[in-house]
Each structure stands twice: as C-alpha cells, then as structure tokens.
C-alpha cells in the first residue's frame, strides 16, 4: 500500500513541477515586461469645499527613467494625459534611478510635452539627489542641479521649499513645494510660511508623504506625494511588499487618506526603483477632481 502511494505522489510531482516552472516564468515575464508598461488612469474625487468650480489635477510620481521606460514610455503617458484635459499637473520627483542622469537626459527632456497640456509643477526626490536610504551616506551629486535646469528650460516649475500662486478658473490656489525630505539641509517651513486657515485652497507637493505628519503641513488642505510606489509588488490578501522607509504604514501605501490632517494622496507612481518589476500594482496616472 505504501509503495502504491509513493508511486502516485511521484507521478503527481512530475505533473506539478512543469506547471510550477511555467507559472514562475510567466510571472517573471508579466511582472518584468508587461505590467510596468501597462499604464492605468486612476480617478479620485476630493471634496475640500473651497472652490466654486471643480478643477482637474494630474498627479505623476516616480518616473525613474531606465532602459525600456524612457522617452517612448513618457510620450505614451503624455498622450494619455492630454486626453484628460487637466487644469494643471503636479509631479512628486524621483525622475532618475540612483542619480543616473547622463544616460537619460533625453527622457527627462521629453517631459516638456506636459507643459503643452497644462501648467506643470514639480519637486525633486531622493534619487534625484543620489540618496537611496535615510540611514545610508548622503551621496550628493550635482545631478539635481542639472535636472532642475533641464526641467525649467522646458517650462516646468521646480519648487524647492517655496510657494507659488496659480489662478485656475478665476480662483487662487497656493502650491507649497517641499524639497527632498531626506536632505540634511532643507527649509520646509519656507514652503508654508505665512499660510493660515482661510478660504484659499492650499496644496502641498512632496516626494515623501512624511511631510504630512509634520507641523509644516498644518495649514495645508491636501498633500500629494509619491515615494512608496504602493509597495511596487503587491500580493492578494497580503498587500504591499516593498518598504519605503516612511511614517506612512504599508497598509496606506498608494492610498487617499481623507481623514488624516491634512489629507494625503499618495500615488503609487509610474516607474520602478530597485528591481524593474511591478505586480498587482500597475503604474498610474492620477486624475484628481477637486472641489
């Protein structure tokens, strides 16, 4: 009897093994080559109560230009954004993967196409400064200066601990742009200097969502941020696998938190860092409908 069971188990293993191999290969192809290119449009309504007319804001985070996700990918994304007809566009930084600017300057320049659609504003992220982790040496380089120069030459507003007022549909909106959160020298208080709770809509732009947990964000009505990639790889019933070293819990990666003070919208981003893979977590273009 025991020998018969052993034969059955061996036969089953021989049948199961090829299936496991096939699924593993298919999973690698999908997560490495298909999902990272499969852009989704994510819409979110946000009720703040400070505008008479709804405005449409596109949020883009974490481009991380790399081979297979460069100028052509950017142009595909820009074409999708044009169809959304946003009032303005906000980007949350991390244009590079670990400060690799020379190889991807043309990809960065392609973002000038956004300005033809709507006014575009951005901050820089940790990779743009060559910073990979909060507890590793700060490998500052000059790439952030060149990134800023390239973006500004193409008409993109780069905010570094500063404010900018915009007029949309006849209403004033204040944008407060925070410089990279992991920088040793930064002045986040300048981004919100003089802001008070009043009828003017105030939106904070930060690479890290952590700024929304700090006193400098007190008088903002909304903070938009990236950095977490939504975990980059997610599993059903488990959720985010990637760790973004953030005050935000993994359960909140890539979510809109309307009950936080101030509310946070965290995009899962459009690119990847580390392994060039995504799973259960497609790259996104966000369209916020704010009222």
MIDOSE-1310 file (N, C-alpha, C; in nm, 2 decimals, decimal comma, always signed):
residues 291
xxxx	+0,08/-0,12/+0,00/+0,00/+0,00/+0,00/+0,09/+0,13/+0,00; +0,19/+0,12/+0,09/+0,28/+0,24/+0,10/+0,35/+0,26/-0,03; +0,39/+0,16/-0,10/+0,46/+0,17/-0,23/+0,37/+0,23/-0,34; +0,24/+0,19/-0,33/+0,15/+0,24/-0,43/+0,13/+0,39/-0,41
xxxx	+0,12/+0,44/-0,28/+0,10/+0,58/-0,25/+0,23/+0,66/-0,30; +0,34/+0,60/-0,28/+0,47/+0,66/-0,32/+0,47/+0,69/-0,47; +0,43/+0,58/-0,54/+0,43/+0,60/-0,69/+0,33/+0,71/-0,73; +0,21/+0,71/-0,67/+0,11/+0,82/-0,70/+0,17/+0,96/-0,68
xxxx	+0,24/+0,97/-0,56/+0,29/+1,10/-0,52/+0,40/+1,14/-0,62; +0,48/+1,05/-0,66/+0,59/+1,08/-0,75/+0,53/+1,12/-0,89; +0,43/+1,05/-0,93/+0,37/+1,09/-1,06/+0,31/+1,23/-1,05; +0,24/+1,26/-0,94/+0,18/+1,39/-0,92/+0,29/+1,50/-0,92
xxxx	+0,40/+1,47/-0,86/+0,51/+1,57/-0,85/+0,56/+1,60/-1,00; +0,57/+1,49/-1,08/+0,62/+1,51/-1,21/+0,52/+1,60/-1,29; +0,39/+1,59/-1,26/+0,29/+1,67/-1,33/+0,29/+1,81/-1,28; +0,31/+1,83/-1,15/+0,30/+1,96/-1,09/+0,43/+2,05/-1,12
xxxx	+0,54/+1,98/-1,12/+0,67/+2,06/-1,14/+0,67/+2,14/-1,27; +0,63/+2,09/-1,39/+0,62/+2,17/-1,51/+0,53/+2,29/-1,49; +0,42/+2,27/-1,42/+0,32/+2,38/-1,40/+0,38/+2,49/-1,32; +0,46/+2,45/-1,22/+0,52/+2,55/-1,13/+0,63/+2,63/-1,21
xxxx	+0,70/+2,56/-1,29/+0,81/+2,62/-1,38/+0,74/+2,72/-1,47; +0,63/+2,67/-1,54/+0,56/+2,76/-1,63/+0,51/+2,88/-1,57; +0,44/+2,87/-1,45/+0,38/+2,98/-1,38/+0,49/+3,08/-1,33; +0,61/+3,03/-1,29/+0,72/+3,11/-1,25/+0,77/+3,20/-1,36
xxxx	+0,79/+3,13/-1,48/+0,84/+3,20/-1,60/+0,74/+3,31/-1,64; +0,61/+3,27/-1,65/+0,51/+3,36/-1,69/+0,50/+3,48/-1,59; +0,51/+3,45/-1,46/+0,51/+3,56/-1,36/+0,62/+3,66/-1,38; +0,74/+3,61/-1,41/+0,86/+3,69/-1,43/+0,84/+3,78/-1,55
xxxx	+0,79/+3,72/-1,66/+0,77/+3,80/-1,78/+0,66/+3,90/-1,76; +0,55/+3,87/-1,70/+0,45/+3,96/-1,67/+0,49/+4,08/-1,58; +0,56/+4,04/-1,47/+0,59/+4,15/-1,37/+0,71/+4,23/-1,42; +0,79/+4,18/-1,51/+0,91/+4,25/-1,55/+0,89/+4,32/-1,68
xxxx	+0,80/+4,28/-1,77/+0,79/+4,34/-1,90/+0,65/+4,38/-1,94; +0,55/+4,33/-1,88/+0,41/+4,37/-1,92/+0,35/+4,47/-1,82; +0,34/+4,44/-1,70/+0,28/+4,53/-1,60/+0,35/+4,66/-1,59; +0,48/+4,67/-1,59/+0,55/+4,80/-1,58/+0,52/+4,89/-1,70
xxxx	+0,47/+4,84/-1,81/+0,44/+4,92/-1,93/+0,29/+4,95/-1,94; +0,21/+4,89/-1,85/+0,06/+4,89/-1,86/+0,01/+5,00/-1,77; +0,00/+5,12/-1,83/-0,04/+5,24/-1,75/-0,19/+5,24/-1,73; -0,23/+5,27/-1,61/-0,37/+5,28/-1,58/-0,40/+5,43/-1,54
xxxx	-0,53/+5,47/-1,56/-0,58/+5,60/-1,52/-0,66/+5,58/-1,39; -0,62/+5,65/-1,29/-0,69/+5,64/-1,16/-0,75/+5,78/-1,13; -0,88/+5,78/-1,11/-0,95/+5,90/-1,08/-0,99/+5,90/-0,93; -0,98/+6,02/-0,87/-1,02/+6,03/-0,73/-1,09/+6,17/-0,71
xxxx	-1,21/+6,17/-0,65/-1,28/+6,29/-0,62/-1,24/+6,33/-0,48; -1,21/+6,46/-0,46/-1,17/+6,51/-0,33/-1,25/+6,64/-0,30; -1,33/+6,63/-0,20/-1,41/+6,74/-0,15/-1,35/+6,82/-0,04; -1,30/+6,94/-0,07/-1,24/+7,02/+0,03/-1,34/+7,14/+0,07
xxxx	-1,42/+7,18/-0,03/-1,51/+7,29/+0,00/-1,47/+7,43/-0,01; -1,35/+7,45/-0,09/-1,30/+7,58/-0,10/-1,31/+7,64/-0,24; -1,36/+7,56/-0,34/-1,37/+7,60/-0,47/-1,52/+7,61/-0,52; -1,55/+7,70/-0,60/-1,68/+7,71/-0,66/-1,70/+7,62/-0,78
xxxx	-1,58/+7,59/-0,85/-1,59/+7,50/-0,96/-1,48/+7,39/-0,94; -1,52/+7,27/-0,99/-1,43/+7,16/-0,98/-1,30/+7,18/-1,07; -1,19/+7,15/-1,02/-1,07/+7,15/-1,10/-1,01/+7,01/-1,12; -0,94/+6,99/-1,23/-0,88/+6,86/-1,26/-0,73/+6,87/-1,25
xxxx	-0,67/+6,79/-1,17/-0,53/+6,79/-1,14/-0,47/+6,66/-1,17; -0,37/+6,65/-1,26/-0,30/+6,52/-1,28/-0,18/+6,51/-1,19; -0,16/+6,40/-1,13/-0,05/+6,37/-1,04/+0,04/+6,26/-1,10; +0,17/+6,29/-1,11/+0,26/+6,19/-1,16/+0,38/+6,18/-1,06
xxxx	+0,41/+6,05/-1,03/+0,52/+6,03/-0,93/+0,62/+5,93/-0,98; +0,74/+5,95/-0,94/+0,85/+5,84/-0,95/+0,86/+5,79/-1,10; +0,91/+5,88/-1,19/+0,93/+5,83/-1,32/+1,04/+5,73/-1,33; +1,15/+5,75/-1,26/+1,27/+5,66/-1,25/+1,30/+5,61/-1,39
xxxx	+1,34/+5,70/-1,48/+1,37/+5,67/-1,62/+1,49/+5,56/-1,62; +1,46/+5,46/-1,70/+1,55/+5,34/-1,71/+1,54/+5,28/-1,85; +1,63/+5,19/-1,89/+1,60/+5,12/-2,02/+1,47/+5,06/-2,02; +1,40/+5,06/-2,13/+1,26/+5,01/-2,16/+1,16/+5,11/-2,10
xxxx	+1,20/+5,21/-2,02/+1,10/+5,30/-1,97/+1,16/+5,44/-1,98; +1,17/+5,49/-2,11/+1,24/+5,62/-2,13/+1,15/+5,71/-2,21; +1,20/+5,77/-2,31/+1,13/+5,87/-2,39/+1,00/+5,82/-2,45; +1,00/+5,70/-2,51/+0,88/+5,65/-2,57/+0,77/+5,62/-2,47
xxxx	+0,81/+5,57/-2,35/+0,71/+5,55/-2,25/+0,66/+5,68/-2,20; +0,74/+5,78/-2,19/+0,70/+5,92/-2,14/+0,60/+5,97/-2,24; +0,63/+5,96/-2,37/+0,54/+6,01/-2,47/+0,40/+5,94/-2,47; +0,40/+5,81/-2,45/+0,28/+5,74/-2,43/+0,19/+5,79/-2,32
xxxx	+0,26/+5,81/-2,21/+0,19/+5,87/-2,09/+0,14/+6,01/-2,11; +0,22/+6,09/-2,18/+0,18/+6,23/-2,21/+0,06/+6,23/-2,30; +0,05/+6,14/-2,39/-0,07/+6,13/-2,48/-0,19/+6,10/-2,40; -0,18/+6,01/-2,31/-0,29/+5,98/-2,22/-0,34/+6,10/-2,14
xxxx	-0,24/+6,17/-2,09/-0,27/+6,29/-2,00/-0,34/+6,40/-2,08; -0,30/+6,41/-2,21/-0,36/+6,51/-2,30/-0,51/+6,49/-2,31; -0,55/+6,36/-2,31/-0,69/+6,32/-2,32/-0,77/+6,36/-2,20; -0,70/+6,37/-2,08/-0,77/+6,40/-1,96/-0,80/+6,55/-1,94
xxxx	-0,73/+6,64/-2,02/-0,75/+6,78/-2,02/-0,75/+6,84/-1,87; -0,63/+6,82/-1,80/-0,62/+6,87/-1,67/-0,60/+7,02/-1,67; -0,63/+7,08/-1,55/-0,61/+7,23/-1,53/-0,47/+7,26/-1,50; -0,40/+7,17/-1,43/-0,26/+7,17/-1,41/-0,21/+7,03/-1,37
xxxx	-0,07/+7,02/-1,37/-0,01/+6,89/-1,35/+0,09/+6,91/-1,23; +0,09/+6,81/-1,14/+0,19/+6,81/-1,03/+0,27/+6,68/-1,04; +0,40/+6,69/-1,02/+0,49/+6,57/-1,02/+0,56/+6,57/-0,88; +0,58/+6,45/-0,83/+0,64/+6,43/-0,70/+0,78/+6,39/-0,69
xxxx	+0,86/+6,40/-0,80/+1,00/+6,38/-0,80/+1,04/+6,24/-0,83; +1,17/+6,21/-0,81/+1,24/+6,09/-0,85/+1,23/+6,06/-1,00; +1,30/+6,14/-1,07/+1,30/+6,13/-1,22/+1,40/+6,02/-1,26; +1,50/+6,00/-1,18/+1,61/+5,91/-1,21/+1,60/+5,79/-1,12
xxxx	+1,69/+5,69/-1,15/+1,71/+5,58/-1,06/+1,86/+5,59/-1,01; +1,87/+5,63/-0,89/+2,01/+5,65/-0,83/+2,10/+5,74/-0,91; +2,04/+5,86/-0,94/+2,13/+5,97/-1,00/+2,20/+5,93/-1,13; +2,13/+5,85/-1,21/+2,19/+5,81/-1,34/+2,14/+5,91/-1,45
xxxx	+2,18/+6,04/-1,44/+2,13/+6,14/-1,53/+2,19/+6,13/-1,68; +2,32/+6,11/-1,70/+2,37/+6,12/-1,84/+2,30/+6,03/-1,93; +2,26/+5,91/-1,89/+2,20/+5,81/-1,98/+2,06/+5,84/-2,01; +2,00/+5,93/-1,93/+1,85/+5,95/-1,95/+1,81/+6,10/-1,97
xxxx	+1,90/+6,18/-2,01/+1,87/+6,33/-2,03/+1,76/+6,35/-2,13; +1,76/+6,27/-2,24/+1,66/+6,29/-2,34/+1,52/+6,25/-2,29; +1,52/+6,15/-2,21/+1,39/+6,10/-2,15/+1,34/+6,22/-2,06; +1,42/+6,28/-1,98/+1,38/+6,39/-1,90/+1,33/+6,51/-1,98
xxxx	+1,40/+6,53/-2,09/+1,36/+6,65/-2,18/+1,22/+6,62/-2,24; +1,18/+6,49/-2,25/+1,05/+6,46/-2,31/+0,94/+6,51/-2,23; +0,96/+6,53/-2,10/+0,86/+6,58/-2,01/+0,81/+6,72/-2,04; +0,89/+6,79/-2,13/+0,85/+6,92/-2,17/+0,71/+6,92/-2,24
xxxx	+0,68/+6,80/-2,29/+0,55/+6,78/-2,36/+0,43/+6,81/-2,26; +0,45/+6,79/-2,13/+0,35/+6,82/-2,04/+0,30/+6,96/-2,04; +0,40/+7,05/-2,06/+0,37/+7,20/-2,05/+0,27/+7,24/-2,16; +0,27/+7,16/-2,27/+0,18/+7,19/-2,38/+0,04/+7,16/-2,35
xxxx	+0,02/+7,08/-2,24/-0,11/+7,04/-2,20/-0,16/+7,13/-2,09; -0,08/+7,16/-1,99/-0,12/+7,24/-1,88/+0,00/+7,29/-1,80; -0,01/+7,39/-1,72/+0,10/+7,43/-1,63/+0,14/+7,32/-1,55; +0,27/+7,30/-1,54/+0,33/+7,18/-1,47/+0,43/+7,22/-1,36
xxxx	+0,41/+7,16/-1,24/+0,49/+7,19/-1,12/+0,55/+7,06/-1,07; +0,67/+7,07/-1,01/+0,73/+6,95/-0,95/+0,82/+6,99/-0,84; +0,85/+6,88/-0,76/+0,96/+6,89/-0,66/+1,06/+6,78/-0,70; +1,17/+6,77/-0,63/+1,27/+6,66/-0,65/+1,26/+6,56/-0,54
xxxx	+1,30/+6,44/-0,58/+1,30/+6,33/-0,48/+1,44/+6,28/-0,44; +1,45/+6,18/-0,36/+1,58/+6,13/-0,30/+1,67/+6,08/-0,41; +1,62/+6,01/-0,51/+1,71/+5,96/-0,62/+1,77/+6,07/-0,70; +1,69/+6,18/-0,71/+1,75/+6,30/-0,79/+1,87/+6,36/-0,72
xxxx	+1,88/+6,33/-0,59/+2,00/+6,38/-0,51/+2,10/+6,27/-0,49; +2,07/+6,15/-0,54/+2,16/+6,04/-0,52/+2,15/+5,98/-0,38; +2,04/+5,99/-0,31/+2,01/+5,94/-0,18/+1,92/+5,82/-0,19; +1,97/+5,70/-0,15/+1,89/+5,58/-0,16/+1,82/+5,54/-0,03
xxxx	+1,87/+5,58/+0,08/+1,81/+5,54/+0,21/+1,84/+5,64/+0,31; +1,75/+5,65/+0,41/+1,76/+5,75/+0,51/+1,88/+5,72/+0,61; +1,92/+5,60/+0,61/+2,03/+5,56/+0,71/+2,16/+5,53/+0,64; +2,17/+5,56/+0,51/+2,30/+5,54/+0,43/+2,37/+5,68/+0,41
xxxx	+2,50/+5,68/+0,38/+2,56/+5,81/+0,35/+2,49/+5,88/+0,24; +2,49/+6,01/+0,26/+2,42/+6,10/+0,16/+2,51/+6,13/+0,05; +2,49/+6,06/-0,07/+2,58/+6,07/-0,18/+2,54/+6,19/-0,27; +2,55/+6,31/-0,22/+2,50/+6,42/-0,30/+2,59/+6,44/-0,42
xxxx	+2,53/+6,47/-0,54/+2,60/+6,50/-0,66/+2,54/+6,63/-0,72; +2,58/+6,66/-0,83/+2,53/+6,78/-0,90/+2,41/+6,75/-0,99; +2,37/+6,63/-1,00/+2,27/+6,60/-1,09/+2,14/+6,67/-1,06; +2,11/+6,70/-0,94/+1,98/+6,76/-0,91/+1,98/+6,90/-0,97
xxxx	+2,10/+6,97/-0,98/+2,10/+7,10/-1,04/+2,08/+7,09/-1,19; +2,13/+6,99/-1,25/+2,11/+6,97/-1,40/+1,97/+6,93/-1,42; +1,91/+6,85/-1,34/+1,77/+6,81/-1,35/+1,68/+6,93/-1,35; +1,71/+7,02/-1,25/+1,63/+7,14/-1,23/+1,64/+7,23/-1,35
xxxx	+1,77/+7,24/-1,40/+1,79/+7,32/-1,52/+1,72/+7,27/-1,64; +1,72/+7,14/-1,67/+1,65/+7,08/-1,78/+1,50/+7,10/-1,77; +1,45/+7,08/-1,66/+1,30/+7,09/-1,64/+1,26/+7,24/-1,66; +1,33/+7,33/-1,59/+1,30/+7,47/-1,61/+1,31/+7,52/-1,75
xxxx	+1,41/+7,47/-1,82/+1,42/+7,51/-1,96/+1,30/+7,47/-2,05; +1,23/+7,37/-2,00/+1,12/+7,32/-2,07/+0,99/+7,37/-2,01; +1,00/+7,47/-1,93/+0,88/+7,54/-1,88/+0,82/+7,48/-1,76; +0,88/+7,38/-1,69/+0,83/+7,32/-1,58/+0,87/+7,39/-1,45
xxxx	+0,78/+7,42/-1,36/+0,81/+7,50/-1,24/+0,87/+7,40/-1,14; +0,99/+7,42/-1,09/+1,05/+7,33/-0,99/+1,05/+7,41/-0,86; +0,98/+7,35/-0,76/+0,96/+7,42/-0,63/+1,05/+7,35/-0,53; +1,13/+7,43/-0,46/+1,22/+7,38/-0,36/+1,20/+7,46/-0,23
xxxx	+1,12/+7,40/-0,14/+1,08/+7,47/-0,01/+1,03/+7,62/-0,05; +0,93/+7,62/-0,13/+0,88/+7,75/-0,17/+0,73/+7,74/-0,22; +0,67/+7,86/-0,23/+0,53/+7,86/-0,27/+0,51/+7,92/-0,41; +0,40/+7,89/-0,47/+0,37/+7,95/-0,60/+0,22/+7,96/-0,60
xxxx	+0,17/+8,08/-0,64/+0,02/+8,10/-0,65/-0,02/+8,08/-0,80; -0,13/+8,01/-0,82/-0,18/+7,99/-0,95/-0,33/+8,03/-0,95; -0,37/+8,08/-1,07/-0,51/+8,12/-1,09/-0,58/+8,01/-1,18; -0,67/+7,94/-1,13/-0,74/+7,84/-1,21/-0,89/+7,87/-1,21
xxxx	-0,95/+7,88/-1,32/-1,09/+7,91/-1,33/-1,13/+8,03/-1,25; -1,04/+8,13/-1,24/-1,07/+8,25/-1,17/-1,05/+8,24/-1,02; -1,00/+8,13/-0,97/-0,98/+8,12/-0,82/-0,83/+8,10/-0,79; -0,78/+8,16/-0,68/-0,64/+8,15/-0,64/-0,62/+8,02/-0,57
xxxx	-0,51/+7,95/-0,60/-0,47/+7,83/-0,54/-0,32/+7,84/-0,50; -0,28/+7,80/-0,38/-0,14/+7,81/-0,34/-0,08/+7,67/-0,35; +0,03/+7,66/-0,42/+0,11/+7,54/-0,42/+0,23/+7,55/-0,33; +0,25/+7,46/-0,24/+0,36/+7,46/-0,15/+0,45/+7,34/-0,18
xxxx	+0,57/+7,37/-0,24/+0,66/+7,26/-0,28/+0,77/+7,23/-0,18; +0,78/+7,11/-0,13/+0,88/+7,08/-0,03/+1,00/+7,01/-0,10; +1,12/+7,05/-0,06/+1,24/+6,98/-0,11/+1,25/+6,84/-0,05; +1,34/+6,76/-0,10/+1,36/+6,62/-0,06/+1,37/+6,61/+0,09
xxxx	+1,28/+6,52/+0,14/+1,27/+6,51/+0,29/+1,40/+6,45/+0,36; +1,47/+6,37/+0,29/+1,59/+6,31/+0,35/+1,72/+6,40/+0,34; +1,71/+6,51/+0,28/+1,82/+6,60/+0,27/+1,86/+6,65/+0,41; +1,99/+6,67/+0,43/+2,03/+6,72/+0,57/+2,00/+6,87/+0,58
xxxx	+2,01/+6,94/+0,47/+1,99/+7,08/+0,47/+1,86/+7,11/+0,39; +1,76/+7,15/+0,46/+1,63/+7,19/+0,39/+1,56/+7,28/+0,48; +1,46/+7,35/+0,42/+1,39/+7,45/+0,49/+1,24/+7,44/+0,47; +1,18/+7,33/+0,52/+1,03/+7,31/+0,49/+0,94/+7,42/+0,54
xxxx	+0,98/+7,49/+0,64/+0,90/+7,60/+0,69/+0,88/+7,71/+0,59; +0,97/+7,72/+0,49/+0,96/+7,83/+0,39/+0,84/+7,79/+0,29; +0,82/+7,66/+0,28/+0,71/+7,62/+0,18/+0,58/+7,66/+0,23; +0,56/+7,67/+0,36/+0,43/+7,71/+0,42/+0,43/+7,84/+0,50
xxxx	+0,54/+7,91/+0,48/+0,55/+8,04/+0,56/+0,43/+8,13/+0,53; +0,37/+8,18/+0,63/+0,26/+8,28/+0,61/+0,12/+8,22/+0,58; +0,11/+8,09/+0,57/-0,01/+8,03/+0,54/-0,10/+8,01/+0,66; -0,23/+8,04/+0,65/-0,32/+8,03/+0,76/-0,44/+7,96/+0,71
xxxx	-0,53/+7,91/+0,80/-0,65/+7,85/+0,76/-0,75/+7,96/+0,71; -0,78/+7,96/+0,58/-0,87/+8,05/+0,53/-0,94/+7,99/+0,41; -1,00/+8,07/+0,32/-1,08/+8,02/+0,21/-1,00/+7,98/+0,09; -0,87/+8,01/+0,09/-0,78/+7,98/-0,02/-0,74/+7,83/-0,02
xxxx	-0,75/+7,76/-0,13/-0,71/+7,62/-0,14/-0,56/+7,61/-0,14; -0,50/+7,53/-0,05/-0,35/+7,52/-0,04/-0,32/+7,37/-0,05; -0,24/+7,34/-0,15/-0,19/+7,20/-0,18/-0,04/+7,19/-0,16; +0,00/+7,10/-0,08/+0,14/+7,07/-0,06/+0,19/+6,96/-0,16
xxxx	+0,31/+6,98/-0,22/+0,37/+6,88/-0,31/+0,50/+6,83/-0,24; +0,51/+6,70/-0,22/+0,63/+6,65/-0,16/+0,66/+6,51/-0,22; +0,79/+6,48/-0,23/+0,82/+6,34/-0,27/+0,78/+6,24/-0,16; +0,82/+6,27/-0,04/+0,78/+6,18/+0,07/+0,65/+6,22/+0,13
xxxx	+0,57/+6,12/+0,16/+0,44/+6,15/+0,23/+0,46/+6,20/+0,38; +0,58/+6,17/+0,43/+0,61/+6,20/+0,57/+0,59/+6,35/+0,61; +0,61/+6,44/+0,51/+0,59/+6,58/+0,54/+0,45/+6,61/+0,60; +0,35/+6,53/+0,56/+0,22/+6,55/+0,60/+0,20/+6,52/+0,75
xxxx	+0,30/+6,45/+0,81/+0,29/+6,42/+0,95/+0,37/+6,52/+1,04; +0,42/+6,63/+0,97/+0,50/+6,73/+1,04/+0,42/+6,86/+1,05; +0,47/+6,95/+1,15/+0,40/+7,07/+1,18/+0,39/+7,16/+1,06; +0,49/+7,15/+0,96/+0,49/+7,25/+0,85/+0,37/+7,23/+0,76
xxxx	+0,30/+7,11/+0,77/+0,19/+7,09/+0,68/+0,05/+7,12/+0,75; +0,06/+7,18/+0,87/-0,06/+7,20/+0,95/-0,17/+7,28/+0,87; -0,13/+7,38/+0,80/-0,23/+7,47/+0,73/-0,26/+7,44/+0,59; -0,22/+7,32/+0,54/-0,24/+7,27/+0,41/-0,38/+7,20/+0,40
xxxx	-0,44/+7,21/+0,29/-0,57/+7,14/+0,27/-0,56/+7,00/+0,21; -0,44/+6,98/+0,15/-0,41/+6,85/+0,09/-0,26/+6,84/+0,06; -0,21/+6,72/+0,08/-0,07/+6,69/+0,05/-0,07/+6,58/-0,05; +0,00/+6,60/-0,17/+0,02/+6,49/-0,27/+0,16/+6,45/-0,26
xxxx	+0,19/+6,32/-0,27/+0,32/+6,27/-0,25/+0,33/+6,13/-0,33; +0,46/+6,09/-0,34/+0,49/+5,96/-0,41/+0,57/+5,88/-0,32; +0,69/+5,83/-0,37/+0,79/+5,76/-0,30/+0,76/+5,62/-0,26; +0,64/+5,58/-0,22/+0,62/+5,45/-0,17/+0,60/+5,35/-0,28
xxxx	+0,57/+5,39/-0,40/+0,54/+5,30/-0,52/+0,42/+5,21/-0,49; +0,35/+5,24/-0,38/+0,24/+5,14/-0,35/+0,30/+5,01/-0,30; +0,43/+5,00/-0,27/+0,49/+4,88/-0,24/+0,56/+4,81/-0,36; +0,52/+4,86/-0,48/+0,58/+4,82/-0,61/+0,53/+4,68/-0,64
xxxx	+0,55/+4,58/-0,55/+0,49/+4,45/-0,57/+0,39/+4,43/-0,46; +0,27/+4,39/-0,50/+0,16/+4,36/-0,40/+0,11/+4,22/-0,42; +0,07/+4,16/-0,32/+0,01/+4,03/-0,33/-0,13/+4,03/-0,27; -0,22/+3,96/-0,33/-0,36/+3,95/-0,28/-0,36/+3,90/-0,14
xxxx	-0,44/+3,96/-0,05/-0,46/+3,93/+0,09/-0,34/+3,98/+0,18; -0,23/+4,00/+0,11/-0,11/+4,04/+0,19/-0,08/+4,19/+0,17; -0,09/+4,25/+0,05/-0,07/+4,39/+0,03/+0,07/+4,42/-0,01; +0,12/+4,54/+0,02/+0,25/+4,59/-0,02/+0,36/+4,51/+0,03
xxxx	+0,46/+4,47/-0,05/+0,58/+4,40/-0,01/+0,70/+4,50/+0,01; +0,71/+4,60/-0,07/+0,82/+4,69/-0,06/+0,81/+4,78/+0,06; +0,93/+4,82/+0,11/+0,94/+4,91/+0,23/+1,00/+5,04/+0,19; +0,92/+5,15/+0,20/+0,96/+5,28/+0,16/+1,03/+5,36/+0,27
xxxx	+1,05/+5,30/+0,39/+1,11/+5,38/+0,50/+1,03/+5,51/+0,52; +0,90/+5,49/+0,55/+0,81/+5,60/+0,57/+0,73/+5,60/+0,70; +0,69/+5,71/+0,74/+0,60/+5,72/+0,86/+0,46/+5,66/+0,82; +0,43/+5,66/+0,69/+0,31/+5,60/+0,64/+0,32/+5,45/+0,66
xxxx	+0,21/+5,39/+0,70/+0,21/+5,24/+0,72/+0,20/+5,18/+0,58; +0,25/+5,05/+0,57/+0,24/+4,98/+0,44/+0,09/+4,97/+0,39; +0,00/+4,95/+0,49/-0,14/+4,94/+0,46/-0,19/+5,06/+0,39; -0,13/+5,18/+0,41/-0,17/+5,30/+0,35/-0,10/+5,34/+0,22
xxxx	+0,01/+5,27/+0,18/+0,08/+5,30/+0,06/-0,01/+5,31/-0,06; +0,01/+5,42/-0,13/-0,07/+5,44/-0,25/-0,22/+5,47/-0,24; -0,25/+5,52/-0,12/-0,40/+5,55/-0,09/-0,42/+5,69/-0,07; -0,55/+5,73/-0,08/-0,60/+5,86/-0,04/-0,65/+5,85/+0,11
xxxx	-0,60/+5,93/+0,19/-0,63/+5,93/+0,34/-0,71/+6,06/+0,37; -0,84/+6,06/+0,35/-0,92/+6,18/+0,37/-0,93/+6,23/+0,51; -0,91/+6,13/+0,60/-0,93/+6,17/+0,75/-0,80/+6,21/+0,82; -0,69/+6,20/+0,74/-0,57/+6,25/+0,80/-0,57/+6,40/+0,80
xxxx	-0,50/+6,46/+0,89/-0,49/+6,61/+0,90/-0,35/+6,65/+0,87; -0,32/+6,71/+0,75/-0,41/+6,73/+0,64/-0,43/+6,60/+0,56; -0,53/+6,59/+0,48/-0,55/+6,47/+0,39/-0,43/+6,45/+0,30; -0,40/+6,32/+0,28/-0,28/+6,28/+0,20/-0,33/+6,20/+0,08
xxxx	-0,28/+6,24/-0,04/-0,30/+6,15/-0,16/-0,16/+6,10/-0,19; -0,14/+5,97/-0,18/-0,01/+5,90/-0,21/-0,03/+5,82/-0,34; +0,04/+5,87/-0,45/+0,04/+5,79/-0,57/+0,13/+5,67/-0,57; +0,10/+5,57/-0,64/+0,19/+5,45/-0,65/+0,29/+5,47/-0,75
xxxx	+0,28/+5,58/-0,83/+0,38/+5,62/-0,92/+0,37/+5,55/-1,06; +0,46/+5,59/-1,15/+0,46/+5,55/-1,29/+0,58/+5,47/-1,32; +0,69/+5,47/-1,24/+0,81/+5,40/-1,27/+0,85/+5,30/-1,15; +0,97/+5,25/-1,16/+1,01/+5,15/-1,06/+1,15/+5,18/-1,02
xxxx	+1,18/+5,15/-0,89/+1,32/+5,15/-0,84/+1,36/+5,01/-0,80; +1,49/+4,99/-0,78/+1,53/+4,85/-0,75/+1,50/+4,76/-0,86; +1,45/+4,64/-0,84/+1,42/+4,55/-0,95/+1,31/+4,61/-1,04; +1,33/+4,60/-1,17/+1,24/+4,66/-1,27/+1,12/+4,57/-1,28
xxxx	+1,04/+4,56/-1,17/+0,92/+4,48/-1,17/+0,81/+4,55/-1,10; +0,69/+4,52/-1,14/+0,56/+4,55/-1,07/+0,47/+4,43/-1,08; +0,39/+4,41/-0,97/+0,30/+4,31/-0,97/+0,17/+4,35/-0,89; +0,05/+4,33/-0,95/-0,07/+4,37/-0,88/-0,07/+4,52/-0,85
xxxx	+0,00/+4,60/-0,93/+0,02/+4,73/-0,88/+0,07/+4,82/-1,01; -0,02/+4,83/-1,10/+0,01/+4,89/-1,23/+0,06/+5,03/-1,22; +0,15/+5,08/-1,30/+0,19/+5,22/-1,30/+0,07/+5,31/-1,33; +0,06/+5,43/-1,27/-0,06/+5,50/-1,28/-0,04/+5,65/-1,31
xxxx	-0,14/+5,70/-1,38/-0,16/+5,85/-1,40/-0,28/+5,88/-1,31; -0,27/+5,97/-1,22/-0,38/+6,01/-1,13/-0,45/+6,13/-1,18; -0,58/+6,13/-1,18/-0,66/+6,25/-1,21/-0,74/+6,28/-1,08; -0,71/+6,39/-1,02/-0,78/+6,43/-0,90/-0,89/+6,53/-0,95
xxx	-1,01/+6,51/-0,90/-1,12/+6,61/-0,93/-1,15/+6,67/-0,79; -1,10/+6,80/-0,78/-1,10/+6,87/-0,65/-1,21/+6,98/-0,65; -1,29/+6,98/-0,55/-1,39/+7,09/-0,54/-1,38/+7,15/-0,40
